[in-house]
Amino acid sequence: MPTHTAEIIIEASIQKVFEALTKPELIKLWQYGRVVTTDWKVGGTIEFTNECEGSAQTLEQWGTILDIRPNEFIKYRLFTPRHDLEDWVENYCVTSYILVDEKRFTRVELIHEDNRPNGFVPTTLKPILAALKRIAEMHCSATPQE
């Protein structure tokens, strides 16, 4: 499966970064309005919805939480419907976030595996991480340090 990776250093505690990755109200800010619904439990479902700007259409993605370890790791599988794809596991992509505590900073590695034809554009990884960084650092400065 083609794998794309990107990495960023965030000036926030690993706890704050994990919150930005898992709290729906924060996810919506760095995922460009996407709303997440999940219980963040291994084997549980995950769904992202987003109303397409200027359209009455809603984009929906769904899948399964594959692994989660608080303040360390998140991994989920998602299906993004397209007219040319069936809802089969081989048409899902897998996204992982690995967090590493660097004392005052957190290193985040984003790994995206996508076997779909014309599936994923790897140039979107860095802007996603930049948006996560912005929200995590804002969230960190808006609340007291732990």
N, CA, C and O of each residue as an XYZ file, in Angstrom:
584
protein
N       0.849     -1.170      0.000
C       0.000      0.000      0.000
C       0.901      1.242      0.000
O       1.801      1.333      0.835
N       0.687      2.192     -0.905
C       1.497      3.413     -0.902
C       1.384      4.146      0.433
O       0.291      4.338      0.966
N       2.537      4.550      0.957
C       2.599      5.204      2.257
C       3.238      6.568      2.113
O       4.276      6.718      1.469
N       2.605      7.566      2.722
C       3.121      8.932      2.715
C       3.243      9.384      4.160
O       2.377      9.094      4.985
N       4.329     10.100      4.463
C       4.548     10.564      5.831
C       4.912     12.042      5.852
O       5.431     12.595      4.883
N       4.626     12.651      6.975
C       5.048     14.028      7.233
C       5.211     14.152      8.737
O       4.648     13.374      9.507
N       5.989     15.141      9.137
C       6.305     15.315     10.550
C       6.324     16.794     10.879
O       6.632     17.631     10.031
N       5.985     17.109     12.140
C       6.017     18.502     12.581
C       6.344     18.535     14.076
O       6.041     17.595     14.811
N       6.959     19.622     14.507
C       7.217     19.866     15.928
C       6.207     20.906     16.389
O       6.049     21.958     15.771
N       5.519     20.588     17.498
C       4.491     21.479     18.032
C       4.928     21.940     19.413
O       5.324     21.135     20.256
N       4.852     23.236     19.630
C       5.241     23.815     20.914
C       4.063     23.729     21.885
O       3.419     24.725     22.213
N       3.811     22.495     22.329
C       2.723     22.210     23.276
C       3.014     20.857     23.900
O       3.744     20.042     23.336
N       2.436     20.631     25.066
C       2.635     19.347     25.735
C       1.983     18.232     24.922
O       1.070     18.466     24.129
N       2.468     17.035     25.137
C       1.919     15.879     24.430
C       0.433     15.706     24.767
O      -0.339     15.261     23.918
N       0.024     16.050     25.993
C      -1.379     15.958     26.382
C      -2.240     16.918     25.573
O      -3.332     16.556     25.133
N      -1.755     18.135     25.376
C      -2.513     19.131     24.613
C      -2.615     18.739     23.145
O      -3.652     18.945     22.514
N      -1.555     18.181     22.610
C      -1.586     17.736     21.212
C      -2.570     16.580     21.069
O      -3.340     16.536     20.110
N      -2.550     15.653     22.007
C      -3.488     14.527     21.961
C      -4.928     15.023     22.045
O      -5.807     14.509     21.353
N      -5.167     16.021     22.892
C      -6.508     16.611     22.970
C      -6.917     17.214     21.633
O      -8.057     17.051     21.199
N      -5.989     17.910     20.977
C      -6.300     18.498     19.671
C      -6.612     17.419     18.628
O      -7.377     17.651     17.693
N      -6.016     16.250     18.800
C      -6.267     15.134     17.880
C      -7.562     14.385     18.185
O      -8.065     13.661     17.325
N      -8.111     14.544     19.388
C      -9.244     13.703     19.780
C     -10.503     14.452     20.212
O     -11.578     13.852     20.232
N     -10.417     15.711     20.550
C     -11.610     16.450     20.969
C     -12.337     16.991     19.735
O     -11.754     17.736     18.947
N     -13.607     16.617     19.566
C     -14.341     17.026     18.364
C     -14.317     18.524     18.079
O     -14.194     18.929     16.923
N     -14.435     19.354     19.122
C     -14.466     20.799     18.896
C     -13.117     21.333     18.406
O     -13.076     22.348     17.711
N     -12.020     20.666     18.756
C     -10.693     21.065     18.270
C     -10.420     20.460     16.901
O      -9.835     21.121     16.042
N     -10.827     19.229     16.685
C     -10.651     18.577     15.373
C     -11.317     19.414     14.288
O     -10.756     19.606     13.209
N     -12.502     19.902     14.577
C     -13.244     20.702     13.592
C     -12.431     21.920     13.148
O     -12.536     22.349     11.999
N     -11.622     22.478     14.050
C     -10.835     23.662     13.729
C      -9.655     23.362     12.808
O      -9.357     24.157     11.916
N      -8.977     22.229     13.008
C      -7.811     21.934     12.160
C      -8.137     20.989     11.014
O      -7.303     20.791     10.129
N      -9.310     20.409     11.008
C      -9.733     19.537      9.905
C     -10.710     20.275      8.986
O     -11.547     19.652      8.333
N     -10.597     21.593      8.942
C     -11.326     22.426      7.986
C     -12.835     22.206      8.051
O     -13.500     22.076      7.024
N     -13.364     22.168      9.276
C     -14.802     22.067      9.470
C     -15.361     20.665      9.575
O     -16.562     20.492      9.786
N     -14.505     19.651      9.430
C     -15.001     18.273      9.527
C     -15.401     17.970     10.968
O     -14.685     18.303     11.912
N     -16.547     17.338     11.114
C     -17.064     16.950     12.425
C     -16.807     15.460     12.600
O     -17.146     14.658     11.730
N     -16.206     15.093     13.729
C     -15.910     13.680     13.999
C     -16.904     13.134     15.017
O     -17.302     13.814     15.963
N     -17.289     11.885     14.787
C     -18.124     11.158     15.737
C     -17.447      9.819     15.989
O     -17.289      9.015     15.071
N     -17.048      9.580     17.236
C     -16.382      8.341     17.614
C     -16.323      8.252     19.130
O     -16.473      9.253     19.832
N     -16.101      7.038     19.626
C     -15.882      6.877     21.063
C     -14.393      6.680     21.366
O     -14.015      6.496     22.523
N     -13.548      6.719     20.332
C     -12.099      6.554     20.450
C     -11.733      5.249     21.157
O     -10.794      5.215     21.952
N     -12.469      4.183     20.870
C     -12.139      2.865     21.412
C     -11.753      1.942     20.265
O     -12.363      1.985     19.197
N     -10.738      1.105     20.483
C     -10.294      0.164     19.452
C     -11.475     -0.697     19.026
O     -12.179     -1.271     19.857
N     -11.676     -0.773     17.712
C     -12.792     -1.527     17.157
C     -14.051     -0.698     16.985
O     -14.995     -1.119     16.317
N     -14.060      0.494     17.596
C     -15.216      1.379     17.485
C     -15.251      2.075     16.137
O     -14.266      2.082     15.399
N     -16.387      2.653     15.830
C     -16.533      3.353     14.562
C     -16.011      4.781     14.672
O     -15.942      5.359     15.757
N     -15.647      5.326     13.524
C     -15.275      6.733     13.411
C     -15.935      7.254     12.139
O     -15.928      6.595     11.100
N     -16.499      8.438     12.245
C     -17.146      9.046     11.091
C     -16.794     10.526     11.053
O     -16.830     11.216     12.073
N     -16.455     10.998      9.867
C     -16.228     12.415      9.632
C     -17.316     12.905      8.687
O     -17.633     12.239      7.701
N     -17.886     14.062      8.982
C     -18.838     14.697      8.070
C     -18.423     16.146      7.874
O     -17.875     16.788      8.770
N     -18.698     16.633      6.686
C     -18.351     18.012      6.363
C     -19.303     18.494      5.282
O     -19.457     17.853      4.243
N     -19.938     19.625      5.535
C     -20.786     20.219      4.512
C     -19.897     20.935      3.515
O     -19.070     21.766      3.890
N     -20.069     20.609      2.250
C     -19.264     21.232      1.194
C     -19.702     22.676      1.022
O     -20.882     22.959      0.816
N     -18.736     23.588      1.109
C     -19.015     25.013      1.026
C     -19.650     25.361     -0.317
O     -19.185     24.922     -1.369
N     -20.709     26.151     -0.266
C     -21.371     26.582     -1.486
C     -22.217     25.494     -2.123
O     -22.620     25.620     -3.280
N     -22.493     24.423     -1.380
C     -23.256     23.303     -1.921
C     -24.127     22.725     -0.808
O     -23.823     22.872      0.376
N     -25.189     22.082     -1.201
C     -26.049     21.423     -0.215
C     -25.539     20.019      0.086
O     -26.154     19.277      0.852
N     -24.426     19.665     -0.515
C     -23.868     18.324     -0.387
C     -23.059     18.178      0.905
O     -22.410     19.121      1.357
N     -23.110     16.977      1.488
C     -22.331     16.664      2.676
C     -21.361     15.542      2.338
O     -21.754     14.524      1.769
N     -20.084     15.730      2.691
C     -19.078     14.695      2.507
C     -19.042     13.850      3.772
O     -18.901     14.374      4.877
N     -19.169     12.552      3.603
C     -19.106     11.646      4.745
C     -18.004     10.627      4.526
O     -17.811     10.128      3.417
N     -17.283     10.324      5.601
C     -16.253      9.283      5.606
C     -16.510      8.443      6.848
O     -16.913      8.970      7.885
N     -16.278      7.140      6.748
C     -16.515      6.275      7.894
C     -15.483      5.173      7.940
O     -14.855      4.828      6.939
N     -15.325      4.626      9.148
C     -14.341      3.572      9.311
C     -14.288      3.050     10.728
O     -15.283      3.042     11.452
N     -13.088      2.610     11.107
C     -12.886      1.908     12.376
C     -11.617      2.407     13.054
O     -10.616      2.689     12.396
N     -11.672      2.513     14.373
C     -10.475      2.806     15.164
C      -9.669      1.506     15.241
O     -10.162      0.497     15.747
N      -8.440      1.531     14.741
C      -7.590      0.338     14.740
C      -6.727      0.246     15.986
O      -6.460     -0.848     16.482
N      -6.286      1.405     16.500
C      -5.435      1.414     17.682
C      -5.452      2.822     18.262
O      -5.539      3.808     17.530
N      -5.368      2.900     19.560
C      -5.250      4.199     20.219
C      -4.577      3.983     21.570
O      -4.956      3.105     22.346
N      -3.574      4.808     21.823
C      -2.890      4.817     23.114
C      -2.768      6.286     23.521
O      -2.048      7.049     22.877
N      -3.465      6.685     24.584
C      -3.468      8.097     24.965
C      -2.058      8.690     25.027
O      -1.131      8.101     25.583
N      -1.937      9.877     24.433
C      -0.693     10.651     24.409
C       0.437      9.961     23.646
O       1.595     10.355     23.782
N       0.123      8.938     22.847
C       1.158      8.234     22.089
C       0.797      7.994     20.630
O       1.604      8.266     19.741
N      -0.414      7.485     20.372
C      -0.670      6.909     19.063
C      -2.166      6.844     18.761
O      -2.970      6.522     19.636
N      -2.529      7.150     17.525
C      -3.897      6.976     17.022
C      -3.779      6.379     15.623
O      -2.955      6.812     14.816
N      -4.612      5.381     15.350
C      -4.626      4.768     14.022
C      -6.061      4.388     13.678
O      -6.734      3.697     14.443
N      -6.522      4.852     12.507
C      -7.868      4.505     12.071
C      -7.896      4.265     10.565
O      -7.037      4.729      9.816
N      -8.926      3.516     10.154
C      -9.144      3.195      8.734
C     -10.417      3.912      8.303
O     -11.427      3.863      9.004
N     -10.370      4.587      7.133
C     -11.507      5.369      6.643
C     -11.840      5.032      5.202
O     -10.967      4.740      4.385
N     -13.128      5.081      4.920
C     -13.604      4.973      3.541
C     -14.174      6.323      3.145
O     -14.983      6.907      3.865
N     -13.742      6.810      1.988
C     -14.284      8.034      1.412
C     -15.037      7.630      0.159
O     -14.419      7.216     -0.822
N     -16.368      7.742      0.170
C     -17.154      7.294     -0.980
C     -16.818      8.060     -2.253
O     -16.621      9.275     -2.252
N     -16.762      7.304     -3.322
C     -16.621      7.848     -4.677
C     -17.457      6.976     -5.599
O     -17.699      5.804     -5.310
N     -17.888      7.545     -6.691
C     -18.743      6.796     -7.611
C     -18.048      5.561     -8.184
O     -18.716      4.613     -8.594
N     -16.729      5.563     -8.215
C     -15.996      4.447     -8.824
C     -15.425      3.457     -7.800
O     -14.654      2.572     -8.170
N     -15.792      3.595     -6.515
C     -15.264      2.712     -5.472
C     -16.384      2.037     -4.688
O     -17.378      2.667     -4.327
N     -16.204      0.759     -4.438
C     -17.113      0.015     -3.564
C     -16.621      0.155     -2.116
O     -15.441      0.412     -1.878
N     -17.517     -0.012     -1.176
C     -17.181      0.048      0.240
C     -16.573     -1.292      0.662
O     -17.195     -2.088      1.365
N     -15.343     -1.511      0.211
C     -14.577     -2.708      0.530
C     -13.330     -2.278      1.282
O     -12.814     -1.184      1.050
N     -12.843     -3.115      2.173
C     -11.703     -2.765      3.019
C     -10.480     -2.365      2.181
O      -9.705     -1.511      2.611
N     -10.292     -2.951      1.017
C      -9.130     -2.573      0.196
C      -9.253     -1.166     -0.382
O      -8.283     -0.634     -0.922
N     -10.432     -0.559     -0.275
C     -10.623      0.817     -0.734
C     -10.615      1.831      0.410
O     -10.998      2.988      0.235
N     -10.181      1.383      1.563
C     -10.050      2.272      2.722
C      -8.612      2.771      2.806
O      -7.689      2.109      2.333
N      -8.430      3.925      3.403
C      -7.084      4.410      3.695
C      -6.864      4.271      5.205
O      -7.819      4.211      5.979
N      -5.610      4.222      5.603
C      -5.252      4.103      7.017
C      -4.424      5.323      7.397
O      -3.437      5.653      6.740
N      -4.846      5.986      8.471
C      -4.151      7.174      8.955
C      -3.651      6.916     10.372
O      -4.387      6.416     11.222
N      -2.386      7.264     10.612
C      -1.784      7.110     11.944
C      -1.140      8.424     12.364
O      -0.551      9.138     11.553
N      -1.268      8.721     13.647
C      -0.577      9.853     14.264
C       0.284      9.289     15.383
O      -0.226      8.643     16.299
N       1.584      9.531     15.311
C       2.521      9.086     16.340
C       3.016     10.330     17.060
O       3.506     11.265     16.426
N       2.890     10.342     18.389
C       3.315     11.484     19.195
C       4.539     11.105     20.014
O       4.584     10.039     20.627
N       5.531     11.990     20.017
C       6.751     11.766     20.790
C       6.999     13.001     21.647
O       7.060     14.122     21.142
N       7.142     12.779     22.941
C       7.395     13.858     23.889
C       8.846     14.316     23.764
O       9.774     13.530     23.959
N       9.031     15.595     23.439
C      10.368     16.187     23.298
C      10.548     17.276     24.364
O      11.044     18.362     24.066
N      10.147     16.982     25.593
C      10.167     17.905     26.744
C       9.159     19.032     26.540
O       7.976     18.820     26.804
N       9.557     20.199     26.091
C       8.629     21.319     25.919
C       7.876     21.247     24.589
O       6.982     22.056     24.341
N       8.224     20.306     23.753
C       7.627     20.184     22.429
C       7.079     18.779     22.236
O       7.392     17.860     22.992
N       6.261     18.635     21.215
C       5.758     17.320     20.827
C       6.032     17.142     19.338
O       5.677     17.995     18.524
N       6.660     16.040     18.997
C       6.870     15.701     17.590
C       5.703     14.823     17.164
O       5.376     13.837     17.825
N       5.081     15.193     16.054
C       3.957     14.435     15.520
C       4.337     13.932     14.131
O       4.733     14.702     13.256
N       4.205     12.631     13.957
C       4.399     12.035     12.642
C       3.043     11.564     12.148
O       2.328     10.845     12.846
N       2.701     11.975     10.947
C       1.460     11.572     10.302
C       1.814     10.573      9.208
O       2.629     10.866      8.333
N       1.205      9.404      9.260
C       1.438      8.364      8.260
C       0.101      8.074      7.584
O      -0.893      7.779      8.247
N       0.094      8.160      6.272
C      -1.129      7.912      5.514
C      -0.868      6.823      4.489
O      -0.016      6.966      3.612
N      -1.615      5.732      4.612
C      -1.503      4.607      3.683
C      -2.770      4.570      2.846
O      -3.875      4.566      3.389
N      -2.618      4.542      1.526
C      -3.793      4.637      0.657
C      -3.573      3.827     -0.608
O      -2.708      4.148     -1.423
N      -4.352      2.788     -0.761
C      -4.226      1.900     -1.907
C      -5.244      2.214     -3.003
O      -5.254      1.546     -4.036
N      -6.091      3.205     -2.800
C      -7.135      3.516     -3.776
C      -6.536      4.111     -5.038
O      -5.575      4.877     -4.964
N      -7.091      3.769     -6.200
C      -6.638      4.419     -7.424
C      -6.965      5.916     -7.358
O      -8.078      6.294     -6.990
N      -6.014      6.747     -7.708
C      -6.186      8.203     -7.644
C      -6.697      8.646     -6.276
O      -7.554      9.524     -6.172
N      -6.160      8.030     -5.238
C      -6.670      8.249     -3.894
C      -6.215      9.519     -3.238
O      -6.948     10.508     -3.226
N      -5.049      9.515     -2.704
C      -4.622     10.549     -1.781
C      -3.517     11.391     -2.393
O      -2.619     10.878     -3.061
N      -3.597     12.667     -2.157
C      -2.564     13.584     -2.623
C      -1.650     13.898     -1.440
O      -2.064     14.599     -0.516
N      -0.401     13.387     -1.451
C       0.474     13.558     -0.288
C       0.809     15.006      0.046
O       1.252     15.285      1.161
N       0.612     15.931     -0.880
C       0.909     17.330     -0.582
C      -0.040     17.910      0.462
O       0.216     18.996      0.984
N      -1.128     17.211      0.778
C      -2.059     17.720      1.790
C      -1.603     17.412      3.211
O      -2.155     17.970      4.160
N      -0.615     16.543      3.384
C      -0.175     16.183      4.736
C       0.393     17.371      5.505
O       0.015     17.599      6.655
N       1.279     18.116      4.896
C       1.924     19.233      5.604
C       0.925     20.320      6.014
O       0.998     20.803      7.144
N      -0.012     20.724      5.133
C      -1.013     21.710      5.590
C      -1.891     21.193      6.723
O      -2.288     21.967      7.594
N      -2.199     19.903      6.727
C      -2.981     19.323      7.820
C      -2.199     19.451      9.123
O      -2.748     19.868     10.143
N      -0.917     19.093      9.087
C      -0.094     19.189     10.300
C       0.106     20.642     10.733
O       0.140     20.931     11.929
N       0.237     21.552      9.775
C       0.385     22.975     10.122
C      -0.877     23.484     10.820
O      -0.788     24.259     11.772
N      -2.037     23.057     10.358
C      -3.294     23.459     10.998
C      -3.401     22.847     12.398
O      -3.839     23.516     13.333
N      -3.004     21.580     12.545
C      -2.984     20.934     13.862
C      -2.059     21.700     14.811
O      -2.417     21.946     15.963
N      -0.882     22.072     14.334
C       0.091     22.817     15.137
C      -0.517     24.129     15.629
O      -0.407     24.472     16.806
N      -1.151     24.848     14.727
C      -1.750     26.141     15.070
C      -2.803     25.969     16.177
O      -2.824     26.736     17.139
N      -3.663     24.974     16.038
C      -4.733     24.762     17.018
C      -4.168     24.247     18.346
O      -4.580     24.712     19.409
N      -3.241     23.304     18.299
C      -2.659     22.759     19.537
C      -1.903     23.840     20.304
O      -1.996     23.911     21.529
N      -1.158     24.675     19.594
C      -0.405     25.737     20.271
C      -1.346     26.805     20.828
O      -1.090     27.349     21.902
N      -2.426     27.112     20.116
C      -3.423     28.053     20.642
C      -4.110     27.471     21.860
O      -4.305     28.162     22.860
N      -4.477     26.199     21.777
C      -5.147     25.504     22.882
C      -4.234     25.466     24.102
O      -4.691     25.625     25.235
N      -2.959     25.257     23.866
C      -1.982     25.181     24.947
C      -1.853     26.542     25.645
O      -1.809     26.609     26.873
N      -1.796     27.598     24.879
C      -1.607     28.911     25.489
C      -2.892     29.431     26.136
O      -2.847     30.340     26.965
N      -4.049     28.851     25.754
C      -5.323     29.316     26.295
C      -5.677     28.642     27.623
O      -6.590     29.089     28.316
N      -4.959     27.564     27.986
C      -5.263     26.866     29.235
C      -3.985     26.713     30.036
O      -2.895     26.685     29.464
N      -4.103     26.613     31.351
C      -2.896     26.475     32.184
C      -2.118     25.205     31.872
O      -2.694     24.180     31.508
N      -0.817     25.288     32.017
C       0.055     24.114     31.842
C      -0.222     23.122     32.943
O      -0.553     23.505     34.065
N      -0.087     21.845     32.627
C      -0.308     20.796     33.633
C       0.992     20.425     34.293
O       1.015     19.559     35.168
